[in-house]
Each structure stands twice: as structure tokens, then as C-alpha cells.
Amino acid sequence: MNKIDETHDPARQSWVVSANGHSDFPLQNLPFGIFSTEQFGPRGGVAIGDHVLDLSGVAASSLLTGDVKAAAEAASGPVLNDFLALGAHARRALRGRLFELLASDSAHQEALKPLLYRQFDVELHLPARIGDYTDFYVGIHHAMNVGRLFRPDNPLLPNYKYVPIGYHGRSSSILPSGTNVRRPLGQSKGPEAEAPAFGPSQKLDYELELGVWIGPGNDLGKPIAIDRAADHIAGFCLLNDWSARDLQAWEYQPLGPFLAKNFASTISPWIITPEALAPFRATQPVRPTGDPAPLPHLWSDKDQAEGSFDLELEVLLHTPGLKQRDMPAHRIALSNTRYMYWTVAQMVAHHTSNGCNFQPGDLLGTGTISGPGREECGSILEATSGGRVPILLPSGEERRFLEDGDEVILRVRGHREGYTTIGFGECRSTVLPAM
């Protein structure tokens, strides 16, 4: 799971000049996605610096053979589901060959240059056809922060430390980064109101999450053992699971999130492979004294040793007032994936433990990843203590919840001494007024 090889060598450079020192897409990353231009429709590509390499062109050339060529062909269509289904062996083989072709000592630069397109000039799409989407709740500080708002004396429910909590979301409303999100309508009920009212949400929120892409699936009725979970994980992205907190407070009992969540979720467009993230694997933090040990089907020594990640997560807000003053987006949170109470493998094992079947291209969300401090909160609900303490912005504005015209930007970086920094690309969207 944590294999470091020549594709992680920080000394290697690319002949694609913009990749060298790129904050997200250096040669050591090579994420997969779907792009289109004015000349052709959606097809598979790989991000390299400020450019996208057309995989269909590479697959049609003589530069690939055998299984690597087959993998590139599977990744060349309008969605990546067939490629995700091939699993880790094909993914690693294609990554290794692309690394060779794009490295500065490649003998094939002239053949590949016509297959490069500037990211600025292309449109990026959802990378796969998402059959199912499940959102988890594995950020323990988020769970504690939210729980304190409603149950100050008992913020965590009894099951939290025994089972990775999750709910099934709506795959049809998952949107690629850059797509605007309209403020939802719904029922809400104030504490003093006798009856609910219908109208635009007044407490719109973002949620800072990782998305997890499923590769090979499993047959219905056959759980995925935790020691095999990594074989079914194809990659990662950023995920903003938009939430209408006032709608949620009224509707969530007894069956959980519904209209407060299903109106939109935004993801970053590139699938960052487990191979690219190998240098940023980490030991899962030891549970505090007194916490129960996971049940046997959720425990793996190997997963505990290297199933966590050390990735820096960032939330920025760009408001109309900041834009009018030509001021940059303002950072309102800086968190880390180390704050996940459950690992991704535990999420996969739990999800399928009852025999539920995954399919290639299914998407999981981690749930909001917050840290213990206010400056590490992955949602505005937490950062403002439920709207009671506003966030003050350099423009003189303040925010208790999101307002129309606000743009939310999520970023992630993997930093580790001795390795090249990589990122996921941005996950951004602007709030539009309700219809």
C-alpha cells in the first residue's frame, strides 16, 4: 500500500516546463480526469503542470504496448469507469509509463507535444459516471463540535466510536468544480415558530471533505475484508458536501439528511491515485485511552500502520466585498486528514460488511474533516458556533453563514521532507440566489 518507487523521485523533472515546481501537478502526481475542447467532446486526460495530456492520442500511438496500451485505451473514453475497474496493476503500469514519457530525459517529446492542451483552454468534467454516493462522518472533531451545539453534555452518540457513521447521498447532483450552486429551498422551523415555513435556506454551509473513488467492485452478498479494502480504492478528490443547516435541523429526525444535502455536492475534477499519495501515508493516530477497540472486521494491523494520510486541507472564502476591493480569497480554515477517526479502509470494510456491493466509479465522502481549533473547522457552522460568533473578513464583511455571491474554494496539499509536494487542484463553486 505504501510503495515508494522511481515515480516519487523528487530529483526528476519534466520537459513540460510548467510541471516543475507546480503546486498541484508535478511529474510525481499524474492524476486522471476527463476534459473536452471546442474541437472534441469529453475524453480521458492526465494533468501535468498547467496542461492536460490527451490519453486517447497516447493510446493510438506506438508509444504504448500490451497491458499499458489497454489501460490507456480504457482511460480514453468519456468516463473513467472502465479504467477504474481494472484495478491497481493497470493503474500503476500506466502511471509508470507516463512518468517515463513525460520526464525530462524522454526521447518522445516531439511526438507528445501535440497531445498537450492548456488547462485554461479546456473544460473539465466529472471523471466517472457515479452510480452511488455515500457520505461518512469520520472527522471526530467535526462530530464533537456539532454535537456540542445540540448536546453540550453528550456531544458524541454512543455508536460513533464503534461504527463509521454514514448515509446514502444523491449521485445525480454531484457537480464538477467551477459549477455554481443555487441556494436551496425547503422547510425550516425556528425555535419560537409554531409551524414550519417554506423558503430559501438562511443557513447555507460548506463541508470540507475528501472524496474516495471506488475501483473494482464486489459481488452482492460478498463483503470486502479490511485487508483487501485497498484493492478497491482507485483514488481521491476534494469534496464539498453543501449543507442547508436550517433545513437539516428540521428534517433530519428520524431518518437523517435529505433535502438539506441532496441539492448539490461539488468535487475536484482530478482522480489523485493511491500511488501518487504513497509518500503521504501515515500511521493512524492511536485512540485515546478508554475508547473502544474496533470490532475485528474493522481492524487490520497493516491499515493502522499506514492507512492514514498526512494531507493539509484548506478552506478559502471569496466574497463579493473582497472581489470588489480586488482582495484575494480569505483563508478561514486549515485542517488535516490526520483528524479522521476512521481510516478509508475501515469505511470500505464497514460499507460492504452487510454484503452491499460497490461498482467502479462509486464515490464515498469522508465527512467534514475538522481539527480541534476554531481555525481548523471544516464547516462554517462550527467556525461560527452555530452562527453566534461571526467570521470577520478583511473587506469589513462578516459571515455567520454563506451569502449569495460567496465563492467557496477548497484545496489540499501533500508535504513531506524529501518528496515533491503535490495537490488535488481546486474544488470551487459560487452560491447563486434561490430560484
C-alpha positions as CSV (number, residue, x, y, z in Angstrom):
1,M,0.0,0.0,0.0
2,N,2.8,2.4,0.8
3,K,5.2,1.6,-2.0
4,I,7.7,4.3,-2.9
5,D,9.4,3.9,-6.3
6,E,11.1,5.9,-9.1
7,T,7.9,7.9,-9.8
8,H,8.3,9.7,-6.4
9,D,11.9,10.7,-7.0
10,P,12.0,14.5,-6.3
11,A,15.0,15.0,-8.5
12,R,13.1,14.0,-11.6
13,Q,11.9,16.9,-13.7
14,S,9.5,17.1,-16.7
15,W,10.1,18.5,-20.2
16,V,6.6,20.1,-19.6
17,V,8.2,23.1,-18.0
18,S,5.1,24.3,-16.0
19,A,5.1,20.9,-14.2
20,N,8.5,21.7,-12.5
21,G,7.7,23.2,-9.1
22,H,3.9,23.1,-9.8
23,S,2.0,23.3,-6.5
24,D,-0.5,20.6,-7.6
25,F,0.5,18.7,-10.7
26,P,4.3,18.0,-10.9
27,L,5.6,14.9,-12.7
28,Q,5.2,13.0,-9.4
29,N,1.4,13.3,-9.4
30,L,-0.1,12.4,-12.8
31,P,-3.8,12.4,-11.9
32,F,-6.5,11.2,-14.2
33,G,-9.6,13.1,-15.4
34,I,-12.0,13.9,-18.2
35,F,-11.6,17.0,-20.4
36,S,-13.1,18.5,-23.6
37,T,-12.2,21.3,-26.0
38,E,-14.1,23.2,-28.8
39,Q,-12.8,20.6,-31.2
40,F,-13.8,17.4,-29.4
41,G,-16.0,16.0,-26.7
42,P,-15.1,14.5,-23.3
43,R,-12.1,12.2,-23.2
44,G,-9.5,11.0,-20.7
45,G,-6.5,13.0,-19.8
46,V,-3.7,13.3,-17.3
47,A,-2.8,16.6,-15.6
48,I,0.8,17.7,-15.9
49,G,1.7,21.2,-14.8
50,D,-0.7,23.7,-16.4
51,H,-1.5,21.2,-19.2
52,V,-3.6,18.1,-19.9
53,L,-2.1,15.2,-21.8
54,D,-4.7,13.6,-24.2
55,L,-4.7,9.9,-23.4
56,S,-6.6,8.9,-26.5
57,G,-3.7,10.3,-28.6
58,V,-1.1,8.5,-26.5
59,A,-3.1,5.2,-26.7
60,A,-3.3,5.5,-30.5
61,S,0.4,6.0,-30.8
62,S,3.2,3.4,-30.9
63,L,4.5,4.6,-27.5
64,L,2.4,2.0,-25.5
65,T,2.1,-1.7,-25.9
66,G,0.4,-4.6,-24.2
67,D,-1.4,-4.1,-20.9
68,V,-0.3,-0.5,-20.7
69,K,-1.9,0.3,-24.0
70,A,-5.1,-1.5,-22.9
71,A,-5.1,0.6,-19.7
72,A,-4.7,3.8,-21.7
73,E,-7.5,2.8,-24.1
74,A,-9.8,2.2,-21.1
75,A,-8.9,5.6,-19.7
76,S,-9.5,7.4,-23.1
77,G,-13.3,7.4,-23.2
78,P,-15.8,10.0,-22.0
79,V,-15.8,8.5,-18.4
80,L,-13.1,6.6,-16.5
81,N,-15.3,3.7,-15.1
82,D,-13.7,1.1,-17.3
83,F,-10.2,2.2,-16.3
84,L,-11.1,2.3,-12.6
85,A,-12.5,-1.3,-12.9
86,L,-9.0,-2.5,-14.0
87,G,-7.5,-2.0,-10.6
88,A,-4.1,-1.2,-9.2
89,H,-1.9,-3.2,-11.5
90,A,-3.1,-1.5,-14.7
91,R,-3.1,1.9,-12.9
92,R,0.5,1.5,-11.7
93,A,1.7,0.3,-15.1
94,L,0.2,3.3,-16.9
95,R,1.4,5.7,-14.3
96,G,5.0,4.3,-14.7
97,R,5.0,4.6,-18.5
98,L,3.5,8.1,-18.5
99,F,6.2,9.1,-16.0
100,E,8.9,7.9,-18.4
101,L,7.3,9.7,-21.4
102,L,6.9,13.0,-19.6
103,A,10.3,13.0,-17.8
104,S,12.9,15.5,-19.0
105,D,15.1,12.7,-20.4
106,S,12.2,11.3,-22.6
107,A,13.1,10.7,-26.2
108,H,9.4,11.2,-27.2
109,Q,8.9,14.9,-26.5
110,E,8.1,15.9,-30.1
111,A,5.5,13.1,-30.5
112,L,3.7,14.1,-27.3
113,K,3.7,17.9,-27.6
114,P,0.7,18.0,-30.0
115,L,-1.2,16.0,-27.4
116,L,-0.9,18.7,-24.7
117,Y,-3.7,21.2,-24.0
118,R,-3.6,24.1,-21.6
119,Q,-5.9,23.5,-18.7
120,F,-7.0,27.1,-19.2
121,D,-8.4,26.3,-22.6
122,V,-10.3,23.1,-21.8
123,E,-13.4,22.2,-19.9
124,L,-13.1,19.6,-17.0
125,H,-15.9,17.2,-16.3
126,L,-16.9,14.6,-13.7
127,P,-14.2,12.0,-14.1
128,A,-16.6,9.0,-13.8
129,R,-20.3,8.0,-14.1
130,I,-21.2,8.0,-10.4
131,G,-23.6,5.1,-9.7
132,D,-23.8,5.6,-5.9
133,Y,-22.6,8.1,-3.4
134,T,-22.2,7.6,0.4
135,D,-21.1,10.3,2.8
136,F,-19.5,9.3,6.1
137,Y,-18.9,11.2,9.3
138,V,-15.3,10.2,10.3
139,G,-14.0,13.6,11.3
140,I,-14.2,13.3,15.1
141,H,-13.6,16.9,15.9
142,H,-16.4,17.9,13.5
143,A,-18.7,15.4,15.2
144,M,-17.7,16.8,18.6
145,N,-18.1,20.4,17.5
146,V,-21.6,19.8,16.0
147,G,-22.6,17.6,18.9
148,R,-21.8,20.3,21.4
149,L,-24.1,22.7,19.7
150,F,-27.1,20.4,20.3
151,R,-26.0,18.1,23.2
152,P,-23.4,20.1,25.2
153,D,-23.1,17.4,27.9
154,N,-23.0,14.4,25.5
155,P,-21.8,15.5,22.1
156,L,-21.0,12.1,20.7
157,L,-23.7,9.5,20.3
158,P,-22.9,6.0,21.8
159,N,-22.3,4.3,18.4
160,Y,-19.7,6.8,17.0
161,K,-16.6,5.0,18.3
162,Y,-17.9,1.6,17.3
163,V,-19.0,2.1,13.7
164,P,-18.1,4.5,10.9
165,I,-21.4,6.5,10.6
166,G,-22.6,7.2,7.1
167,Y,-25.7,7.9,5.0
168,H,-26.5,7.4,1.3
169,G,-26.4,10.7,-0.7
170,R,-27.6,11.7,-4.1
171,S,-25.2,11.0,-7.0
172,S,-27.2,12.9,-9.6
173,S,-26.5,16.3,-8.0
174,I,-22.7,15.8,-7.7
175,L,-21.0,18.6,-9.7
176,P,-17.5,19.3,-11.0
177,S,-15.5,22.2,-9.6
178,G,-16.5,25.5,-11.1
179,T,-20.2,24.8,-11.4
180,N,-22.3,27.3,-9.5
181,V,-24.6,26.1,-6.8
182,R,-28.1,27.5,-6.3
183,R,-29.3,28.2,-2.7
184,P,-31.9,25.5,-2.0
185,L,-35.5,26.0,-0.9
186,G,-37.0,23.9,1.8
187,Q,-38.9,23.7,5.1
188,S,-37.4,25.1,8.3
189,K,-38.8,25.9,11.7
190,G,-37.4,28.5,14.1
191,P,-37.3,27.7,17.8
192,E,-40.2,30.1,18.5
193,A,-42.3,29.3,15.5
194,E,-45.5,27.3,15.9
195,A,-45.1,25.7,12.4
196,P,-42.5,25.4,9.7
197,A,-42.2,27.7,6.7
198,F,-41.1,27.1,3.2
199,G,-38.4,29.3,1.6
200,P,-34.7,29.8,0.8
201,S,-32.2,28.3,3.3
202,Q,-30.8,31.0,5.5
203,K,-28.0,28.8,6.9
204,L,-26.2,27.6,3.9
205,D,-22.9,25.9,4.7
206,Y,-19.9,24.1,3.1
207,E,-18.2,20.9,4.3
208,L,-14.5,20.2,3.8
209,E,-14.1,16.5,2.8
210,L,-12.1,14.0,0.9
211,G,-13.8,12.0,-1.8
212,V,-12.9,8.4,-2.3
213,W,-13.2,6.8,-5.7
214,I,-14.0,3.1,-5.9
215,G,-12.2,0.9,-8.4
216,P,-13.0,-2.8,-8.8
217,G,-16.3,-3.6,-7.2
218,N,-17.6,-6.7,-5.2
219,D,-20.4,-9.1,-5.7
220,L,-23.6,-8.5,-3.9
221,G,-23.5,-10.6,-0.7
222,K,-19.7,-10.7,-0.5
223,P,-18.2,-8.2,1.9
224,I,-14.8,-6.7,1.3
225,A,-12.4,-7.7,4.1
226,I,-10.4,-4.8,5.6
227,D,-7.1,-6.3,4.5
228,R,-8.4,-6.2,0.9
229,A,-10.0,-2.8,1.0
230,A,-7.0,-1.0,-0.6
231,D,-7.5,-3.2,-3.7
232,H,-10.9,-1.5,-4.2
233,I,-9.8,2.2,-3.8
234,A,-8.9,3.8,-7.1
235,G,-8.2,7.4,-6.0
236,F,-9.2,10.5,-4.1
237,C,-10.6,14.0,-4.7
238,L,-11.8,17.0,-2.8
239,L,-15.5,17.1,-1.9
240,N,-17.7,20.0,-0.7
241,D,-20.9,18.5,0.6
242,W,-23.1,21.6,0.7
243,S,-25.5,21.7,3.7
244,A,-28.6,23.7,4.4
245,R,-28.4,23.7,8.2
246,D,-31.8,25.2,8.9
247,L,-33.5,22.6,6.6
248,Q,-31.4,19.9,8.2
249,A,-32.3,20.7,11.7
250,W,-36.0,20.4,10.9
251,E,-36.0,17.3,8.7
252,Y,-33.2,15.0,9.9
253,Q,-35.1,13.3,12.6
254,P,-35.7,10.3,12.5
255,L,-34.1,9.3,9.1
256,G,-31.2,11.7,8.7
257,P,-30.1,14.0,5.9
258,F,-32.4,14.6,2.9
259,L,-33.2,17.9,1.1
260,A,-30.6,19.7,3.3
261,K,-27.9,17.7,1.5
262,N,-29.1,16.4,-1.9
263,F,-29.3,19.7,-3.8
264,A,-25.6,19.7,-4.6
265,S,-22.1,18.3,-3.8
266,T,-19.0,19.7,-5.6
267,I,-15.9,17.7,-6.3
268,S,-12.5,18.5,-7.7
269,P,-12.1,17.0,-11.2
270,W,-8.9,15.0,-10.9
271,I,-8.6,11.5,-9.5
272,I,-5.4,11.5,-7.4
273,T,-4.2,7.9,-7.3
274,P,-3.1,6.0,-4.2
275,E,0.3,5.6,-5.9
276,A,0.8,9.4,-6.0
277,L,-0.2,9.7,-2.3
278,A,2.2,6.9,-1.2
279,P,4.7,9.4,0.3
280,F,2.0,11.0,2.4
281,R,0.7,7.8,4.1
282,A,0.8,7.9,7.9
283,T,0.1,5.8,10.9
284,Q,-3.5,6.0,12.1
285,P,-3.4,8.1,15.4
286,V,-3.8,5.9,18.5
287,R,-7.2,6.1,20.0
288,P,-7.5,7.9,23.3
289,T,-7.4,5.8,26.5
290,G,-10.8,4.5,27.2
291,D,-12.0,4.4,23.6
292,P,-13.2,1.0,22.5
293,A,-11.1,-1.0,20.1
294,P,-12.7,-1.5,16.6
295,L,-14.5,-4.8,16.2
296,P,-12.4,-7.5,14.4
297,H,-13.9,-6.9,11.0
298,L,-12.8,-3.3,11.2
299,W,-9.3,-3.9,12.4
300,S,-6.1,-4.5,10.4
301,D,-2.5,-4.0,11.8
302,K,-1.3,-3.0,8.3
303,D,-4.1,-0.5,7.9
304,Q,-3.4,1.0,11.3
305,A,0.3,1.3,10.4
306,E,-0.2,3.1,7.1
307,G,-3.8,3.6,6.3
308,S,-4.0,7.2,7.3
309,F,-2.8,10.3,5.4
310,D,-1.0,13.4,6.3
311,L,-2.6,16.0,3.9
312,E,-3.1,19.7,4.6
313,L,-6.7,20.8,3.9
314,E,-7.6,24.4,3.3
315,V,-10.9,26.4,3.0
316,L,-10.9,29.9,1.5
317,L,-13.8,32.3,1.0
318,H,-14.0,34.9,-1.7
319,T,-16.9,37.2,-1.1
320,P,-18.4,40.0,-3.3
321,G,-16.9,42.5,-1.0
322,L,-13.4,41.0,-1.3
323,K,-13.7,40.9,-5.1
324,Q,-14.9,44.5,-5.3
325,R,-11.8,45.6,-3.4
326,D,-9.5,43.4,-5.5
327,M,-8.6,41.4,-2.4
328,P,-7.7,37.7,-2.5
329,A,-9.8,34.9,-1.2
330,H,-9.5,34.8,2.6
331,R,-8.4,31.6,4.4
332,I,-10.9,30.6,7.0
333,A,-9.7,27.1,7.9
334,L,-6.6,24.9,7.7
335,S,-7.1,21.3,8.7
336,N,-5.5,17.9,8.2
337,T,-6.6,14.4,7.2
338,R,-4.9,13.1,10.4
339,Y,-8.1,14.2,12.2
340,M,-10.0,11.3,10.7
341,Y,-11.1,8.9,13.5
342,W,-11.7,6.0,11.0
343,T,-9.5,5.1,8.0
344,V,-10.7,4.9,4.4
345,A,-10.2,1.1,4.5
346,Q,-12.5,0.9,7.6
347,M,-15.1,2.9,5.7
348,V,-14.9,0.4,2.8
349,A,-15.0,-2.6,5.0
350,H,-17.9,-1.3,7.0
351,H,-19.9,-0.2,4.0
352,T,-19.8,-3.7,2.5
353,S,-19.8,-5.7,5.7
354,N,-23.5,-6.5,5.3
355,G,-23.0,-7.7,1.7
356,C,-23.6,-4.3,0.0
357,N,-22.0,-4.2,-3.5
358,F,-19.7,-1.5,-4.8
359,Q,-19.4,-0.7,-8.5
360,P,-16.5,1.1,-10.3
361,G,-17.0,4.8,-10.1
362,D,-18.9,4.8,-6.9
363,L,-17.9,7.7,-4.6
364,L,-17.5,7.9,-0.8
365,G,-17.2,11.1,1.2
366,T,-15.2,11.1,4.4
367,G,-17.5,13.7,6.1
368,T,-16.2,17.0,7.3
369,I,-12.6,16.9,8.5
370,S,-12.1,19.5,11.2
371,G,-9.4,20.0,13.8
372,P,-9.8,20.9,17.5
373,G,-9.3,24.7,17.0
374,R,-11.7,27.2,15.6
375,E,-9.2,28.0,12.8
376,E,-9.3,24.3,11.8
377,C,-13.1,24.0,11.4
378,G,-14.2,22.4,8.2
379,S,-17.7,24.0,8.2
380,I,-19.0,27.5,8.9
381,L,-21.5,26.0,11.4
382,E,-18.5,25.1,13.6
383,A,-16.4,28.2,12.9
384,T,-19.2,30.5,14.0
385,S,-20.6,28.3,16.8
386,G,-23.9,27.9,15.0
387,G,-24.0,31.4,13.7
388,R,-23.4,33.1,17.1
389,V,-19.8,34.3,16.5
390,P,-19.3,35.8,13.0
391,I,-16.2,35.4,10.9
392,L,-14.7,38.8,10.3
393,L,-13.2,39.4,6.8
394,P,-10.5,41.9,5.7
395,S,-13.1,43.6,3.5
396,G,-15.1,44.6,6.6
397,E,-17.8,42.0,5.9
398,E,-18.8,39.3,8.3
399,R,-20.2,35.9,7.8
400,R,-22.4,33.7,10.1
401,F,-23.4,31.5,7.1
402,L,-22.8,31.7,3.4
403,E,-24.4,34.6,1.4
404,D,-25.3,34.8,-2.3
405,G,-22.3,35.5,-4.4
406,D,-19.9,33.9,-1.9
407,E,-17.3,31.6,-3.6
408,V,-16.0,28.7,-1.5
409,I,-12.6,27.2,-2.5
410,L,-11.1,24.0,-1.1
411,R,-7.5,23.0,-1.5
412,V,-5.3,20.2,-0.4
413,R,-1.5,19.7,-0.3
414,G,0.7,16.7,0.5
415,H,4.0,17.9,2.0
416,R,6.8,15.6,3.3
417,E,10.5,16.3,3.5
418,G,12.4,14.6,0.8
419,Y,9.5,14.3,-1.6
420,T,7.8,16.6,-4.1
421,T,4.7,18.5,-2.9
422,I,1.5,17.6,-4.8
423,G,-2.1,18.8,-4.7
424,F,-5.5,17.9,-5.9
425,G,-6.4,21.0,-7.8
426,E,-9.1,23.3,-6.5
427,C,-12.7,22.5,-5.6
428,R,-14.6,25.8,-6.0
429,S,-18.1,27.0,-6.5
430,T,-20.2,30.2,-6.1
431,V,-23.5,30.5,-4.4
432,L,-26.4,31.7,-6.6
433,P,-29.7,33.1,-5.2
434,A,-32.6,30.7,-4.8
435,M,-35.0,30.4,-7.7
